[in-house]
């Protein structure tokens, strides 16, 4: 009989580490160091737990489940992440991953976590389980001198371990501003400190002894035959206001004599406005004369766990900047059949209520994956309608879109 249990025995943790080591050869580490890392996470991170899937006494796979506080429309809500999902090589194609994700979603439901988040090893696999696509991550590669050049560098400062409280406060203020950001736990802050103490440079922008932004970057070799050719890889950039961003960009711009280019990954969809020359260093151009600006991909995926609970949460915490409207929302969810029904919503004076069936409701049919993306602000209702992912009356589209309008796309730096 299969069941998912928390890892308590050291022997179970060692077996799970072995499974992960074979499942993810890209770790580029030894199995001993991987075990040491897992042991540290298990003992120090109070917000996460490792689990294994057992068939009688055989361990088929495992995962890590983490609790977060996520900024949703400028208020923090509970979110639950799953990572390190791994299946033993000899148990592939036996629905082990499916069993673990079912357990994870039931765990979210029992703990009243309204949203589930993950980074997919295969987006199509998780899409079938009801996870919707998140915000694209864009990797820019540009010349340092294509950034803003300011006048004042007196507020630049190197940061070290002793500055961790300032770093934590700066990140928290950024998280309070940005839809989608997750707060960092004490363990995550300590992990960040270990990382920047080990390698890279951490530079801050400080005003009146308060950190308004920082940039953490590494120097990378840009050529196998020319040791003078290097580039900057930006690992993390945090800024709480435009002045902080401009100051950090100024710092990068003055490195042009030493570094050939800067690589920076962001979920900010309009970051190209920061650059003087938007072109990627590859200088690639499409046949339609479109200049390559970045390399892009989809990472984090989101899932509404319990649709009824989700709308009750929104009714309690949020206002809706739309006209009074009644909506009948028919959700298709093959993975969690309790969501597979019609929900009736009423907005009056910007307040939402979950109601019994109402006459004159605007009807909308949608899959749970698209609903999750829509409610997170990753996609517009009009876009889903254009590609046939939702069904509604054409005349109702504007009113429905106003209800589902989330003004900002979610961004997230949290890795798990």
C-alpha positions as CSV (number, residue, x, y, z in Angstrom):
1,X,0.0,0.0,0.0
2,X,1.3,3.4,-0.9
3,X,1.4,6.4,1.5
4,X,3.3,9.7,1.8
5,X,5.0,10.3,5.1
6,X,7.3,12.9,6.6
7,X,11.0,12.0,6.6
8,X,11.9,11.3,10.2
9,X,14.5,8.5,10.0
10,X,18.0,9.4,8.8
11,X,18.0,6.3,6.6
12,X,15.0,7.6,4.7
13,X,16.7,10.9,4.2
14,X,19.8,9.2,2.8
15,X,17.7,7.2,0.4
16,X,15.8,10.3,-0.8
17,X,19.2,12.1,-1.3
18,X,20.3,9.1,-3.4
19,X,17.1,9.4,-5.5
20,X,17.6,13.1,-6.0
21,X,21.3,12.6,-6.9
22,X,20.3,10.3,-9.7
23,X,17.2,12.2,-10.8
24,X,19.0,15.6,-11.0
25,X,22.6,15.0,-12.4
26,X,22.8,18.8,-13.1
27,X,23.4,19.4,-9.3
28,X,27.1,19.1,-10.1
29,X,28.0,18.1,-6.6
30,X,28.9,14.9,-4.6
31,X,26.3,12.8,-3.0
32,X,28.0,13.5,0.4
33,X,27.6,17.3,0.0
34,X,24.0,16.9,-1.2
35,X,23.2,14.9,2.0
36,X,24.9,17.6,4.1
37,X,22.7,20.2,2.5
38,X,19.5,18.2,2.9
39,X,20.4,17.6,6.6
40,X,20.9,21.3,7.1
41,X,17.5,22.1,5.5
42,X,15.8,19.4,7.5
43,X,17.2,20.6,10.9
44,X,17.2,24.4,10.3
45,X,14.2,25.3,8.1
46,X,11.2,25.4,10.2
47,X,8.9,26.2,7.3
48,X,9.5,23.1,5.2
49,X,9.4,19.4,5.5
50,X,10.8,16.5,3.4
51,X,8.4,13.7,2.5
52,X,8.8,10.3,0.9
53,X,6.3,8.1,-1.0
54,X,6.5,4.6,0.3
55,X,5.1,1.4,-1.2
56,X,5.1,-0.8,1.9
57,X,8.8,-0.3,3.0
58,X,10.1,0.7,-0.4
59,X,10.8,4.4,-1.0
60,X,9.6,5.3,-4.5
61,X,10.3,9.0,-4.4
62,X,10.1,12.2,-2.4
63,X,9.6,15.9,-2.2
64,X,9.9,19.0,-0.1
65,X,6.9,21.1,0.9
66,X,7.4,24.7,2.0
67,X,5.1,27.3,3.6
68,X,5.3,30.9,2.4
69,X,3.6,34.2,2.8
70,X,3.0,35.6,-0.7
71,X,2.1,39.2,-1.7
72,X,-1.3,39.0,-3.5
73,X,-2.5,42.4,-4.5
74,X,-0.5,44.1,-1.8
75,X,-1.7,41.9,1.0
76,X,0.1,38.7,2.2
77,X,-1.7,35.4,1.9
78,X,-0.6,31.8,2.7
79,X,1.0,29.9,-0.2
80,X,2.5,26.5,-0.3
81,X,5.4,25.4,-2.5
82,X,6.6,22.0,-3.5
83,X,10.1,21.3,-4.8
84,X,12.7,18.6,-5.2
85,X,10.1,16.2,-6.6
86,X,12.1,13.1,-7.5
87,X,11.2,9.6,-8.4
88,X,13.5,6.6,-8.1
89,X,14.8,5.5,-11.5
90,X,13.5,2.0,-11.0
91,X,10.0,3.3,-10.2
92,X,9.5,5.6,-13.2
93,X,6.1,5.4,-15.0
94,X,4.3,4.0,-11.9
95,X,2.5,7.3,-11.2
96,X,4.7,8.0,-8.2
97,X,4.9,11.8,-9.1
98,X,1.1,11.9,-9.5
99,X,0.6,10.4,-6.1
100,X,2.9,12.9,-4.4
101,X,1.3,15.9,-6.1
102,X,-2.1,14.6,-5.0
103,X,-0.9,14.4,-1.4
104,X,0.7,17.9,-1.7
105,X,-2.6,19.5,-2.9
106,X,-4.6,17.7,-0.2
107,X,-2.1,19.0,2.3
108,X,-2.6,22.5,0.9
109,X,-6.4,22.1,1.2
110,X,-6.2,20.8,4.8
111,X,-3.9,23.6,5.8
112,X,-6.2,26.2,4.1
113,X,-3.4,27.4,1.8
114,X,-5.3,29.1,-1.0
115,X,-2.6,28.9,-3.6
116,X,0.0,26.2,-4.6
117,X,3.2,27.2,-6.3
118,X,6.0,25.2,-8.0
119,X,8.8,25.3,-10.6
120,X,7.9,22.5,-13.1
121,X,10.4,20.0,-14.5
122,X,7.8,19.5,-17.2
123,X,5.2,22.3,-17.6
124,X,2.8,20.0,-19.5
125,X,2.7,17.5,-16.7
126,X,1.7,20.1,-14.1
127,X,-0.7,21.8,-16.5
128,X,-2.7,18.6,-16.6
129,X,-2.8,18.7,-12.8
130,X,-4.3,22.2,-12.8
131,X,-1.3,24.4,-12.5
132,X,-1.4,27.6,-14.7
133,X,1.5,29.3,-16.3
134,X,3.2,32.2,-14.5
135,X,5.1,35.3,-15.6
136,X,7.8,34.8,-18.2
137,X,11.4,35.2,-17.0
138,X,13.5,37.3,-19.4
139,X,17.3,37.0,-19.5
140,X,18.9,40.2,-20.9
141,X,22.5,40.3,-22.1
142,X,23.7,43.9,-22.8
143,X,26.8,46.1,-22.7
144,X,27.4,47.8,-19.4
145,X,27.5,51.2,-21.0
146,X,23.9,50.8,-22.3
147,X,22.7,51.4,-18.7
148,X,21.9,54.7,-17.1
149,X,24.9,56.8,-16.0
150,X,24.3,58.9,-12.9
151,X,26.3,61.5,-11.1
152,X,26.4,60.4,-7.5
153,X,28.3,57.3,-6.3
154,X,28.7,58.3,-2.7
155,X,25.8,56.1,-1.6
156,X,27.2,52.9,-3.0
157,X,28.6,50.6,-0.3
158,X,29.8,47.0,-0.1
159,X,27.7,44.8,2.1
160,X,28.7,41.9,4.3
161,X,27.3,39.5,6.9
162,X,27.0,42.3,9.5
163,X,24.5,44.0,7.1
164,X,22.1,41.1,7.0
165,X,19.4,43.0,9.0
166,X,19.5,45.8,6.5
167,X,19.4,43.4,3.6
168,X,16.4,41.6,5.1
169,X,14.6,44.9,5.7
170,X,15.2,46.1,2.1
171,X,14.0,42.8,0.7
172,X,10.9,42.9,2.9
173,X,10.0,46.4,1.7
174,X,10.4,45.3,-1.9
175,X,8.1,42.2,-1.1
176,X,5.5,44.5,0.3
177,X,5.4,46.5,-2.9
178,X,5.5,43.7,-5.5
179,X,2.6,41.4,-6.3
180,X,3.8,37.8,-6.2
181,X,6.9,38.2,-4.0
182,X,7.2,35.8,-1.1
183,X,8.7,36.8,2.3
184,X,12.0,35.3,3.2
185,X,12.3,33.1,6.2
186,X,15.1,33.2,8.7
187,X,16.6,30.1,7.1
188,X,16.4,31.7,3.6
189,X,18.2,34.8,4.8
190,X,20.9,32.7,6.3
191,X,21.2,30.7,3.1
192,X,21.5,34.0,1.2
193,X,24.3,35.1,3.6
194,X,26.2,31.8,3.1
195,X,25.9,32.2,-0.6
196,X,27.3,35.8,-0.9
197,X,30.0,35.0,1.7
198,X,31.2,32.1,-0.5
199,X,31.2,33.9,-3.8
200,X,30.3,37.1,-5.7
201,X,29.9,40.7,-4.8
202,X,27.1,42.3,-2.8
203,X,26.8,46.1,-3.3
204,X,24.2,48.3,-1.8
205,X,22.6,51.7,-2.2
206,X,22.2,53.3,1.2
207,X,20.3,56.5,2.0
208,X,20.4,57.9,5.6
209,X,21.7,54.5,6.9
210,X,18.7,52.7,5.3
211,X,19.3,50.3,2.4
212,X,17.1,51.3,-0.6
213,X,18.5,48.7,-3.0
214,X,21.2,46.1,-3.5
215,X,22.8,44.1,-6.3
216,X,24.4,40.7,-5.9
217,X,26.5,39.6,-8.8
218,X,29.2,37.2,-9.9
219,X,32.1,37.6,-12.3
220,X,32.1,34.9,-15.1
221,X,34.7,34.0,-17.7
222,X,33.6,35.2,-21.1
223,X,36.2,33.3,-23.2
224,X,38.2,30.1,-23.0
225,X,41.2,31.7,-24.8
226,X,41.1,35.3,-23.4
227,X,41.4,35.6,-19.6
228,X,40.7,39.4,-19.9
229,X,37.2,38.8,-21.4
230,X,34.7,38.5,-18.6
231,X,31.1,39.3,-17.9
232,X,28.8,40.1,-14.9
233,X,26.0,37.7,-14.0
234,X,23.4,39.5,-11.8
235,X,22.1,36.9,-9.3
236,X,19.7,39.3,-7.6
237,X,18.8,42.9,-7.8
238,X,16.4,44.6,-5.3
239,X,15.3,48.2,-5.4
240,X,12.6,49.9,-3.5
241,X,12.3,53.0,-5.6
242,X,13.5,54.3,-9.1
243,X,16.4,56.2,-7.6
244,X,17.8,53.0,-6.2
245,X,17.5,51.2,-9.5
246,X,19.2,54.1,-11.3
247,X,22.1,54.1,-8.8
248,X,22.6,50.3,-9.2
249,X,22.5,50.6,-13.0
250,X,25.0,53.4,-12.7
251,X,27.4,51.1,-10.8
252,X,27.1,48.4,-13.5
253,X,27.6,51.0,-16.3
254,X,31.0,52.1,-15.0
255,X,32.3,48.5,-15.1
256,X,32.4,48.7,-18.9
257,X,36.2,48.7,-19.1
258,X,36.5,45.4,-17.2
259,X,33.4,43.5,-18.2
260,X,32.3,42.7,-21.7
261,X,28.6,42.4,-20.9
262,X,26.0,42.1,-18.2
263,X,23.5,39.1,-17.9
264,X,20.4,39.9,-15.9
265,X,17.2,37.8,-15.5
266,X,14.0,39.6,-14.6
267,X,10.3,39.1,-14.7
268,X,9.8,42.9,-15.2
269,X,8.1,42.9,-18.6
270,X,9.2,46.4,-19.5
271,X,12.8,46.2,-18.3
272,X,14.1,47.1,-21.8
273,X,13.1,50.7,-21.1
274,X,16.1,50.8,-18.7
275,X,18.5,50.3,-21.6
276,X,19.9,52.8,-24.1
277,X,20.3,50.0,-26.7
278,X,17.8,47.2,-26.3
279,X,19.6,44.7,-28.5
280,X,20.9,41.4,-27.1
281,X,24.7,41.1,-27.5
282,X,24.1,38.3,-30.0
283,X,22.7,41.0,-32.4
284,X,20.2,38.4,-33.7
285,X,17.4,39.8,-35.9
286,X,14.3,37.9,-37.1
287,X,13.0,38.0,-40.7
288,X,10.4,40.5,-39.6
289,X,13.2,42.9,-38.5
290,X,12.6,42.2,-34.8
291,X,15.8,42.6,-32.8
292,X,16.4,40.0,-30.1
293,X,16.4,41.7,-26.7
294,X,16.3,38.7,-24.4
295,X,16.0,35.0,-24.0
296,X,12.8,34.0,-22.3
297,X,11.1,31.1,-20.6
298,X,8.2,30.2,-18.3
299,X,9.1,29.2,-14.8
300,X,6.8,29.3,-11.7
301,X,3.3,27.9,-12.1
302,X,0.3,28.6,-9.8
303,X,-2.7,26.6,-8.8
304,X,-5.9,27.7,-6.9
305,X,-6.4,24.8,-4.5
306,X,-10.0,25.2,-3.4
307,X,-12.0,27.5,-5.6
308,X,-14.8,28.1,-3.1
309,X,-12.3,29.0,-0.4
310,X,-10.3,31.2,-2.8
311,X,-13.3,33.4,-3.6
312,X,-14.3,33.6,0.1
313,X,-10.8,34.8,0.8
314,X,-11.0,37.5,-1.8
315,X,-14.4,38.5,-0.5
316,X,-13.0,39.0,3.0
317,X,-9.8,40.8,2.0
318,X,-10.1,42.7,-1.3
319,X,-12.1,45.3,-3.2
320,X,-12.9,44.9,-6.9
321,X,-12.6,48.0,-9.0
322,X,-15.4,47.1,-11.4
323,X,-19.1,47.9,-11.9
324,X,-21.7,45.9,-10.0
325,X,-21.9,42.5,-11.7
326,X,-23.2,38.9,-11.1
327,X,-21.1,36.1,-12.5
328,X,-21.6,32.4,-12.9
329,X,-18.2,30.7,-13.1
330,X,-18.1,27.2,-14.3
331,X,-14.8,25.6,-13.5
332,X,-13.4,22.4,-15.0
333,X,-10.9,20.6,-12.7
334,X,-10.3,16.9,-13.5
335,X,-7.6,16.6,-10.8
336,X,-9.6,17.9,-7.9
337,X,-13.3,17.1,-8.7
338,X,-14.6,19.2,-5.7
339,X,-13.8,22.3,-7.8
340,X,-15.7,20.9,-10.8
341,X,-18.8,23.0,-10.6
342,X,-20.4,26.4,-11.1
343,X,-19.6,29.2,-8.5
344,X,-21.9,32.2,-8.3
345,X,-20.3,35.6,-7.5
346,X,-21.8,39.0,-6.9
347,X,-20.0,42.3,-6.8
348,X,-21.8,45.3,-5.3
349,X,-20.1,48.6,-4.4
350,X,-16.8,46.9,-5.1
351,X,-17.4,44.2,-2.5
352,X,-17.5,40.5,-3.5
353,X,-19.9,37.9,-2.2
354,X,-20.1,34.2,-2.9
355,X,-23.9,33.6,-3.4
356,X,-26.5,31.1,-4.4
357,X,-27.5,31.0,-8.1
358,X,-28.6,34.4,-9.3
359,X,-30.6,35.4,-12.3
360,X,-29.0,37.5,-15.0
361,X,-25.5,36.2,-14.2
362,X,-22.8,36.6,-16.8
363,X,-21.7,33.0,-17.5
364,X,-18.0,32.1,-17.9
365,X,-16.5,28.6,-18.4
366,X,-12.8,28.0,-17.7
367,X,-10.3,25.4,-16.8
368,X,-8.7,25.5,-13.4
369,X,-5.2,26.0,-15.0
370,X,-6.3,29.1,-16.9
371,X,-8.4,30.4,-13.9
372,X,-5.2,30.2,-11.7
373,X,-3.2,32.2,-14.2
374,X,-6.0,34.7,-14.7
375,X,-6.5,35.3,-10.9
376,X,-2.7,35.8,-10.5
377,X,-2.6,38.4,-13.2
378,X,-0.4,36.3,-15.5
379,X,-2.9,36.6,-18.5
380,X,-5.8,38.8,-19.5
381,X,-9.3,37.3,-20.0
382,X,-9.4,38.8,-23.5
383,X,-6.3,36.9,-24.4
384,X,-7.7,33.6,-23.2
385,X,-10.9,34.3,-25.1
386,X,-9.0,35.0,-28.3
387,X,-7.3,31.6,-28.2
388,X,-10.5,29.7,-27.2
389,X,-9.5,28.9,-23.6
390,X,-12.6,30.4,-22.0
391,X,-16.3,30.4,-23.1
392,X,-18.6,33.4,-22.6
393,X,-20.9,35.7,-24.5
394,X,-18.9,38.2,-26.6
395,X,-21.1,41.0,-25.2
396,X,-20.2,40.0,-21.6
397,X,-16.4,40.0,-22.2
398,X,-15.7,43.6,-21.1
399,X,-17.7,43.4,-17.9
400,X,-16.0,40.0,-17.0
401,X,-12.6,41.3,-17.9
402,X,-13.1,44.3,-15.5
403,X,-13.8,41.8,-12.6
404,X,-10.7,39.7,-13.4
405,X,-8.4,42.6,-14.0
406,X,-5.2,42.3,-11.9
407,X,-3.1,45.4,-12.6
408,X,0.3,43.8,-12.2
409,X,2.0,40.5,-13.2
410,X,3.3,38.4,-10.3
411,X,7.1,38.4,-9.8
412,X,9.0,36.0,-7.5
413,X,12.7,35.5,-6.7
414,X,12.1,32.7,-4.3
415,X,13.8,29.5,-5.4
416,X,12.9,26.1,-4.0
